[in-house]
Amino acid sequence: MPNDWHQTEVQGRNATLAGTNLENAKQHNRRVVLEALRLHGELSRADLKRLTRLSTQTVSNIADEFIERSLFVESDRRPTARGKPPRMLSINAKGAYSIGLQLDHRKLIGVLLDLGGEELARTRFDVSHPNPEEGLPALEQAVAELITKSKVERSRICGIGVVMPGPFNVNEIAASGPTVLPNWQSFPLVKKLSQSTGLPVYLENDATAAAMGESYFGAAKGMRTFACVYIGTGLGGGLVIEGRPIRGKNGNAGEIGHVSIFPDGKACYCGNTGCAEQYLSLHSAYECLGLNSATSNPDSLETAFENREPKLFEWMQTAGLTLKLMILGLENTLDPETVVITGYMPEKLLDQILRVMEPLARSVSAHDDREIPRVLIGTAGDEVAALGAAVFPLLQSFGLVAPVLGAPNGG
């Protein structure tokens, strides 16, 4: 787990965002200055002006504001061969903190990060398809444990990012079923958790959070536009365009699990047929083996793989074809730098699925001169969605993303 996100090596992919000098673009300009320091680690004000294309006065105003808020530090002048040496700006890692919580069917993972991306505390609980009556106390306990372990000042915590499986705010499509946590659709989670913790709360779906986790801590470091396929109990997609997570109106952008891949295929609990989630997800793998997804875990899939279970290998053939078709659709729709595959599918199974998927179909991403593979395996680990959850309050606090108002929010 990297401990310094503002000194990330981006290997030629760190194209800095350009700012604007329009008076009403203050939040955007803050974003590009912070992003430049995150990518480059340490810069002078002149460097920031050059990289962001902002005016000297705009850069100076933002720098002074963030220094006053203890979010930036400015070093002593460095000796140079000639001329007046510049003072160097960098992010103050201890200037702000954030909590990320991932609530899933079988676990609750929590992390607390500083502004520099260092993980100061983590916690993990076993849960079993928690409903709000069980889940809210667990989330509150996780917050308390993280603050106690990290010993940070509560006043320095920007907020809490909470992620769980989507989709959100839906009536008919997939509002219930084996891949959806029970009874959360109308529960005012944001309001309740904010009241009990005294901190701002931001809710996001787990696939979008996983994309942000890979962006800041994993395989997509430094990339501006990419797609993420998140394989969990269900199947989700995360989209990042020009460094910004794409949420959609209700936080459901990238809901690839309910794209009908095989129109005459299996009936899905959402009411459609042939949905991708029915062929590529932990739930579908358990189902093919006759296992109960409510009580099974990925270890059972590894055991079946080692035992060369024919039904599992038949499932992997269809899963590989499904992933191949999903990647084709994502590439032709988004034109991404890459597609990152992340989540909880055991490595041995995922390797076999990727072999079945080859060769990839031709798409707008099929360039002979590509420097980045069309598909990458995520490297942020099983905390990827919790890490991504912790990113959202930090970004929101600096006006870097649109308000995160996804359901259940008590609205």
LODOGU-629056 format. One record per residue (C-alpha): x, z, y negated; chain; residue number from 1. Coordinates in Angstrom, 3 decimals, always signed. Each point is the difference from the previous one (the first is absolute). Layout:
BEGIN
x,z,y,cadena,num
X,Z,Y,A,NUM .
...
***
This chain:
BEGIN
x,z,y,cadena,num
+0.000,+0.000,+0.000,A,1 .
+1.700,-1.075,-3.249,A,2 .
+0.333,+2.733,-2.588,A,3 .
+0.532,-2.041,-3.141,A,4 .
-2.502,-2.730,-0.745,A,5 .
+1.404,-0.883,-3.410,A,6 .
+3.360,-0.978,+1.484,A,7 .
-1.393,-2.363,+2.606,A,8 .
+2.169,-2.927,+1.028,A,9 .
-2.234,-3.031,-0.235,A,10 .
+2.438,-2.696,+1.094,A,11 .
-0.859,-2.596,-2.584,A,12 .
-3.748,+0.669,+0.000,A,13 .
-0.103,+2.343,-3.026,A,14 .
-1.526,-2.333,-2.553,A,15 .
-0.971,+2.384,-2.795,A,16 .
-3.452,-0.255,-1.548,A,17 .
-0.161,-1.375,-3.511,A,18 .
-1.608,+2.085,-2.719,A,19 .
-2.238,-0.970,-2.860,A,20 .
+0.227,+1.011,-3.641,A,21 .
-3.778,-0.019,-0.523,A,22 .
-1.157,+3.275,-1.522,A,23 .
-2.665,+0.571,+2.670,A,24 .
+2.440,-0.373,+2.889,A,25 .
+1.625,+3.435,-0.207,A,26 .
-0.790,+0.934,+3.595,A,27 .
+1.351,-3.279,+1.312,A,28 .
+3.191,+0.437,-1.976,A,29 .
+0.472,+3.503,+1.361,A,30 .
-0.376,-1.458,+3.433,A,31 .
+2.679,-2.645,-0.391,A,32 .
+2.507,+2.434,-1.509,A,33 .
-0.524,+2.492,+2.825,A,34 .
+0.152,-2.794,+2.554,A,35 .
+3.282,-1.273,-1.410,A,36 .
+1.582,+3.438,+0.301,A,37 .
-1.459,+0.475,+3.469,A,38 .
+1.596,-3.226,+1.180,A,39 .
+3.327,+0.225,-1.812,A,40 .
+0.628,+3.747,-0.071,A,41 .
+1.656,+0.319,-3.408,A,42 .
-0.281,-2.247,-3.050,A,43 .
+0.748,+0.051,-3.683,A,44 .
-2.714,-0.705,-2.538,A,45 .
+1.599,-3.388,-0.586,A,46 .
-0.187,-0.683,+3.756,A,47 .
-3.682,+0.918,-0.029,A,48 .
-0.658,-2.301,-2.948,A,49 .
+1.700,-2.875,+1.808,A,50 .
-1.688,+0.578,+3.359,A,51 .
-3.520,+0.684,-1.277,A,52 .
+0.037,-2.340,-3.037,A,53 .
-1.466,+2.775,-2.118,A,54 .
+1.002,+0.625,-3.597,A,55 .
+2.672,+2.550,-0.843,A,56 .
-2.605,+2.205,-1.657,A,57 .
-2.384,-0.127,+2.985,A,58 .
+2.752,+0.930,+2.457,A,59 .
+1.145,+2.798,-2.279,A,60 .
-3.528,+1.392,-0.399,A,61 .
-0.622,+0.062,+3.742,A,62 .
+3.412,+1.486,+0.750,A,63 .
-0.425,+2.726,-2.611,A,64 .
-3.487,+0.832,+1.297,A,65 .
+1.167,+0.283,+3.606,A,66 .
+3.062,+2.046,-0.991,A,67 .
-2.270,+2.402,-1.887,A,68 .
-2.192,+0.305,+3.095,A,69 .
+3.132,+0.686,+2.132,A,70 .
-0.640,-3.149,+2.038,A,71 .
+3.180,-1.779,-1.135,A,72 .
+3.463,+1.387,-0.639,A,73 .
+2.593,-1.563,-2.264,A,74 .
+3.641,+0.445,+0.926,A,75 .
+2.980,+0.536,-2.273,A,76 .
+1.657,-3.117,-1.258,A,77 .
+2.450,-1.569,+2.402,A,78 .
+3.450,-1.081,-1.188,A,79 .
+0.450,-3.768,-0.296,A,80 .
+2.960,-2.202,-0.797,A,81 .
-1.351,-0.742,-3.440,A,82 .
-3.093,+0.479,-2.076,A,83 .
-2.481,+2.837,-0.045,A,84 .
-0.909,+0.997,+3.574,A,85 .
-3.709,-0.001,+0.835,A,86 .
-1.952,+3.002,+1.177,A,87 .
-1.514,-0.497,+3.444,A,88 .
-3.604,+0.726,+0.984,A,89 .
-1.140,+1.010,+3.474,A,90 .
-3.081,+1.506,+1.620,A,91 .
-0.066,+3.800,+0.110,A,92 .
-0.954,+0.619,+3.616,A,93 .
-1.125,+3.546,-0.775,A,94 .
-2.217,-1.067,-2.879,A,95 .
-3.112,-0.441,+2.120,A,96 .
-1.238,+0.471,+3.547,A,97 .
-2.747,-1.422,+2.156,A,98 .
-1.807,+0.854,+3.222,A,99 .
-1.074,-2.561,+2.605,A,100 .
-2.467,+0.803,+2.789,A,101 .
-1.032,-2.252,+2.863,A,102 .
-3.075,+1.026,+1.948,A,103 .
-0.428,-1.967,+3.204,A,104 .
-1.877,+0.358,+3.274,A,105 .
+2.617,+2.136,+1.737,A,106 .
+2.268,+1.333,-2.755,A,107 .
+0.398,+1.104,-3.580,A,108 .
+3.406,-0.773,-1.532,A,109 .
+1.037,+1.372,-3.381,A,110 .
+3.092,-0.608,-2.138,A,111 .
+1.127,+1.208,-3.432,A,112 .
+2.347,-2.290,-1.945,A,113 .
+1.852,+0.286,-3.259,A,114 .
+0.081,-2.821,-2.544,A,115 .
+3.224,-1.247,+1.556,A,116 .
-1.715,-0.488,+3.353,A,117 .
+1.664,+2.890,+1.810,A,118 .
-2.194,+1.701,+2.572,A,119 .
+0.091,+3.714,-0.787,A,120 .
-2.544,+1.183,+2.551,A,121 .
-2.171,-1.293,+2.817,A,122 .
-2.716,+1.330,+2.257,A,123 .
-1.937,-1.319,+2.972,A,124 .
-3.168,+1.224,+1.721,A,125 .
-1.716,-1.166,+3.152,A,126 .
-3.648,-0.842,-0.634,A,127 .
-2.744,-1.651,+2.029,A,128 .
-2.141,-2.551,-1.850,A,129 .
-0.617,+2.479,-2.832,A,130 .
-3.220,-0.008,-1.984,A,131 .
-0.081,+1.363,-3.586,A,132 .
-0.763,+3.569,+1.123,A,133 .
+3.209,-0.016,+2.041,A,134 .
+2.083,-2.405,-2.051,A,135 .
-0.316,+1.510,-3.481,A,136 .
+1.391,+3.442,+0.990,A,137 .
+2.845,-1.729,+1.848,A,138 .
+0.860,-2.041,-3.114,A,139 .
-0.099,+3.149,-2.141,A,140 .
+2.266,+1.804,+2.453,A,141 .
+2.456,-2.900,-0.018,A,142 .
+0.206,+0.068,-3.815,A,143 .
+0.645,+3.757,-0.009,A,144 .
+2.708,-0.307,+2.661,A,145 .
+1.790,-2.837,-1.793,A,146 .
+0.106,+1.869,-3.308,A,147 .
+1.217,+3.171,+1.707,A,148 .
+2.702,-1.803,+1.984,A,149 .
+1.271,-2.047,-2.938,A,150 .
-0.137,+2.864,-2.550,A,151 .
-0.799,-2.476,-2.795,A,152 .
-1.959,+0.915,-3.094,A,153 .
-3.644,-0.948,+0.438,A,154 .
-0.090,-1.131,-3.639,A,155 .
+2.569,-2.702,+0.846,A,156 .
-2.130,-1.510,+2.789,A,157 .
-1.639,-3.216,-1.214,A,158 .
-2.692,+0.086,+2.633,A,159 .
-0.956,-0.481,+3.608,A,160 .
-0.370,-3.346,+1.720,A,161 .
-2.325,+0.079,+3.017,A,162 .
-0.290,-2.894,+2.424,A,163 .
-2.262,-0.550,+2.968,A,164 .
-1.363,-2.964,+1.961,A,165 .
-2.350,-2.307,-1.899,A,166 .
-2.181,-1.744,-0.782,A,167 .
-1.448,+1.947,-2.941,A,168 .
-3.395,-0.183,-1.711,A,169 .
-1.645,-2.214,+2.595,A,170 .
-3.515,+0.135,+1.398,A,171 .
-0.040,-2.397,+2.908,A,172 .
+3.478,-1.244,+0.897,A,173 .
+1.984,+2.578,+1.922,A,174 .
-1.441,+3.120,-1.633,A,175 .
+0.177,+1.632,+3.420,A,176 .
+1.689,-0.637,+3.300,A,177 .
+3.038,+1.096,+2.034,A,178 .
+2.560,-0.992,-2.645,A,179 .
-1.770,+1.708,-2.939,A,180 .
+0.260,+3.715,-0.732,A,181 .
-3.487,+1.550,+0.324,A,182 .
-2.262,+0.914,-2.928,A,183 .
+2.419,-0.624,-2.884,A,184 .
-1.894,-2.876,-1.632,A,185 .
-2.069,+2.128,-2.386,A,186 .
+2.220,+3.064,-0.161,A,187 .
+1.421,+0.738,-3.508,A,188 .
+3.567,+0.495,+1.235,A,189 .
+1.761,-0.696,-3.294,A,190 .
-2.205,+2.454,-1.878,A,191 .
+0.178,+2.731,+2.647,A,192 .
+3.756,-0.141,+0.581,A,193 .
+0.741,-0.199,-3.709,A,194 .
-2.147,+3.062,-0.660,A,195 .
+1.614,+2.070,+2.743,A,196 .
+3.617,-0.946,-0.817,A,197 .
-0.186,-0.407,-3.770,A,198 .
+1.827,-3.332,+0.271,A,199 .
-1.065,-3.619,-0.561,A,200 .
-0.916,-1.740,+3.262,A,201 .
+0.251,-3.719,+0.741,A,202 .
-1.604,-1.492,+3.106,A,203 .
+1.245,-3.167,+1.695,A,204 .
-0.397,-1.746,+3.329,A,205 .
+2.868,+0.456,+2.430,A,206 .
+1.015,-3.666,+0.234,A,207 .
+0.485,-0.358,-3.756,A,208 .
+1.954,+3.250,-0.019,A,209 .
+2.138,-1.249,+2.899,A,210 .
+0.848,-3.096,-2.037,A,211 .
+1.172,+2.210,-2.861,A,212 .
+1.946,+2.157,+2.449,A,213 .
+1.853,-3.065,+1.294,A,214 .
+0.492,-1.208,-3.590,A,215 .
+1.722,+3.172,-1.161,A,216 .
+1.563,+1.325,+3.197,A,217 .
+0.033,-2.690,+2.667,A,218 .
+0.349,-3.656,+0.877,A,219 .
-1.504,-1.380,-3.229,A,220 .
+2.338,+1.742,-2.467,A,221 .
+0.447,-2.101,-3.098,A,222 .
-2.618,-2.570,+0.976,A,223 .
-2.579,-0.929,-2.605,A,224 .
-2.645,-1.741,+2.123,A,225 .
-0.585,+0.707,+3.686,A,226 .
-2.689,+0.799,+2.542,A,227 .
-0.104,+2.892,+2.423,A,228 .
-1.788,+0.081,+3.366,A,229 .
-0.716,+3.613,+0.899,A,230 .
-0.732,+0.625,+3.680,A,231 .
-1.587,+3.391,+0.521,A,232 .
-3.096,+1.089,+1.885,A,233 .
-1.507,-3.008,-1.764,A,234 .
+1.600,-2.894,-1.868,A,235 .
+0.527,-0.258,-3.738,A,236 .
+1.891,-2.020,-2.553,A,237 .
+1.827,+0.947,-3.175,A,238 .
+0.696,-2.478,-2.803,A,239 .
+2.640,+0.382,-2.715,A,240 .
+0.163,-2.651,-2.725,A,241 .
+2.674,+0.146,-2.699,A,242 .
+0.752,+3.576,+0.996,A,243 .
-3.582,+1.202,-0.330,A,244 .
-2.267,+1.025,+2.889,A,245 .
-3.157,-2.091,+0.139,A,246 .
-3.024,+2.219,+0.616,A,247 .
-3.091,-2.084,-0.600,A,248 .
-3.183,+1.329,-1.571,A,249 .
-0.520,+2.847,+2.494,A,250 .
+3.511,+0.408,+1.357,A,251 .
-0.611,-2.323,+2.963,A,252 .
+2.303,-2.932,-0.769,A,253 .
+1.866,-1.003,+3.144,A,254 .
-2.732,+1.078,+2.436,A,255 .
+1.353,-2.448,+2.573,A,256 .
-1.264,+2.021,+2.946,A,257 .
-3.469,-1.442,-0.547,A,258 .
+1.005,-3.619,-0.442,A,259 .
-1.693,-1.962,+2.764,A,260 .
+2.929,-1.593,+1.843,A,261 .
-1.988,-1.113,+3.032,A,262 .
-3.595,-0.767,-1.136,A,263 .
-1.300,-0.036,+3.577,A,264 .
+2.018,+3.066,+0.989,A,265 .
-0.721,+3.672,+0.557,A,266 .
-2.794,+1.735,-1.846,A,267 .
+1.387,+2.348,-2.635,A,268 .
-1.643,+3.252,-1.086,A,269 .
-0.090,-1.436,-3.561,A,270 .
-2.652,-2.458,+1.179,A,271 .
+2.171,-3.131,+0.104,A,272 .
+1.754,-1.585,+2.951,A,273 .
+3.629,-0.722,+0.785,A,274 .
+1.455,+2.343,-2.651,A,275 .
+3.796,+0.278,+0.050,A,276 .
-0.192,+3.764,+0.515,A,277 .
-1.645,-0.588,+3.366,A,278 .
+3.192,-1.686,+1.222,A,279 .
+2.841,+1.588,-2.002,A,280 .
-0.204,+3.785,-0.445,A,281 .
+0.748,+3.147,+1.927,A,282 .
-3.714,+0.347,+0.715,A,283 .
-0.208,-3.445,+1.598,A,284 .
+3.094,+0.727,+2.111,A,285 .
-1.499,+3.279,+1.240,A,286 .
-3.271,-1.774,+0.704,A,287 .
+1.666,-2.678,+2.124,A,288 .
+1.421,+2.753,+2.204,A,289 .
-3.301,+1.828,+0.241,A,290 .
+1.336,+2.925,-2.051,A,291 .
-1.966,+2.057,-2.489,A,292 .
+1.512,-0.676,-3.434,A,293 .
-1.248,+3.373,-1.226,A,294 .
+2.327,+1.835,+2.395,A,295 .
+2.788,-2.545,+0.569,A,296 .
+3.278,-0.450,-1.849,A,297 .
+2.704,-2.698,-0.148,A,298 .
+1.980,+1.732,+2.755,A,299 .
-2.669,-1.100,+2.487,A,300 .
+0.626,-3.613,-1.023,A,301 .
+3.743,+0.397,+0.538,A,302 .
-0.686,+1.401,+3.471,A,303 .
-2.243,-2.955,+0.839,A,304 .
+2.692,-2.360,-1.282,A,305 .
+2.683,+1.603,+2.169,A,306 .
-2.353,-0.261,+2.978,A,307 .
-0.499,-3.709,-0.750,A,308 .
-3.775,+0.457,-0.173,A,309 .
-1.455,-3.563,+0.249,A,310 .
-2.933,+0.737,-2.296,A,311 .
+2.354,+1.158,-2.750,A,312 .
+2.145,-3.122,+0.266,A,313 .
-3.122,-2.144,-0.143,A,314 .
-1.018,+1.921,-3.128,A,315 .
+3.409,-0.610,-1.592,A,316 .
-0.433,-3.755,+0.473,A,317 .
-3.217,+0.008,-2.023,A,318 .
+1.439,+2.501,-2.511,A,319 .
+2.944,-2.331,-0.619,A,320 .
-2.291,-2.963,-0.630,A,321 .
-2.131,+2.134,-2.334,A,322 .
+3.046,+1.079,-2.005,A,323 .
+1.198,-3.589,-0.189,A,324 .
-3.320,-1.102,-1.488,A,325 .
-0.093,+2.958,-2.395,A,326 .
+3.481,-0.796,-1.310,A,327 .
-0.935,-3.641,-0.499,A,328 .
-3.005,+1.032,-2.090,A,329 .
+1.986,+2.524,-2.062,A,330 .
+2.792,-2.477,-0.715,A,331 .
-2.279,-2.833,-1.051,A,332 .
-2.083,+2.351,-2.160,A,333 .
+2.720,+2.089,-1.646,A,334 .
+3.220,-2.050,+0.279,A,335 .
+1.960,+3.244,+0.564,A,336 .
+3.722,+0.574,+0.211,A,337 .
-0.637,+1.418,+3.476,A,338 .
-2.598,+1.713,+2.173,A,339 .
+0.940,+3.525,+1.080,A,340 .
-1.387,+1.363,+3.272,A,341 .
-0.278,+3.784,-0.007,A,342 .
-2.089,+2.808,+1.459,A,343 .
-0.135,+1.804,+3.348,A,344 .
+0.240,-2.671,+2.665,A,345 .
+2.767,+1.067,+2.434,A,346 .
+3.184,-1.997,-0.517,A,347 .
+0.103,-1.479,+3.502,A,348 .
-3.556,-1.301,-0.293,A,349 .
+0.574,-1.348,-3.488,A,350 .
+3.112,-1.861,+1.156,A,351 .
-2.033,-1.688,+2.725,A,352 .
-2.813,-0.852,-2.430,A,353 .
+2.528,-1.607,-2.355,A,354 .
+1.444,-2.071,+2.849,A,355 .
-3.478,-1.296,+0.809,A,356 .
-0.514,-0.804,-3.679,A,357 .
+3.005,-2.343,-0.112,A,358 .
+0.300,-2.656,-1.131,A,359 .
-1.809,+0.775,-3.240,A,360 .
-2.500,-2.577,-1.169,A,361 .
+0.953,-2.280,-2.865,A,362 .
-1.067,+1.340,-3.381,A,363 .
+0.975,-0.070,-3.666,A,364 .
+2.626,+2.625,+0.901,A,365 .
+1.811,-2.231,+2.489,A,366 .
+3.010,-0.944,-2.137,A,367 .
+3.241,-1.104,+1.641,A,368 .
+2.052,+1.756,-2.685,A,369 .
-1.635,+3.426,+0.351,A,370 .
+2.337,+2.955,-0.477,A,371 .
-2.564,+2.585,+1.140,A,372 .
-1.728,-0.356,+3.392,A,373 .
-3.696,-0.796,-0.147,A,374 .
-0.727,+3.184,+1.966,A,375 .
+1.781,+3.350,-0.240,A,376 .
-0.560,+3.203,+1.965,A,377 .
-0.634,+3.006,-2.211,A,378 .
+2.798,+2.547,-0.289,A,379 .
-1.654,+2.890,-1.903,A,380 .
-0.976,+1.767,+3.235,A,381 .
-3.213,+1.719,+1.000,A,382 .
-0.221,+1.701,-3.409,A,383 .
-0.399,-3.385,-1.698,A,384 .
-3.598,+0.514,-1.154,A,385 .
+0.654,+3.581,-1.178,A,386 .
+3.040,-1.211,-1.952,A,387 .
-2.093,-2.747,-1.544,A,388 .
-2.681,+2.562,-0.847,A,389 .
+2.575,+2.013,-1.948,A,390 .
+0.936,-3.076,-2.043,A,391 .
-3.485,-0.433,-1.483,A,392 .
-0.172,+3.174,-2.145,A,393 .
+3.456,-0.732,-1.439,A,394 .
-1.002,-3.541,-0.875,A,395 .
-3.380,+1.042,-1.346,A,396 .
+1.561,+2.671,-2.191,A,397 .
+2.040,-2.640,-1.797,A,398 .
-2.829,-2.512,-0.280,A,399 .
+1.528,-2.321,+2.564,A,400 .
-3.119,-0.795,+2.005,A,401 .
-3.720,-0.288,-0.683,A,402 .
-1.954,+3.232,+0.491,A,403 .
-0.229,+0.837,+3.693,A,404 .
-3.694,+0.602,+0.450,A,405 .
-0.557,-0.919,+3.619,A,406 .
-2.720,+1.739,+1.951,A,407 .
-0.752,+2.947,+0.871,A,408 .
+0.525,+1.250,-3.540,A,409 .
-3.101,+1.938,-0.879,A,410 .
-1.019,-2.666,-2.519,A,411 .
***
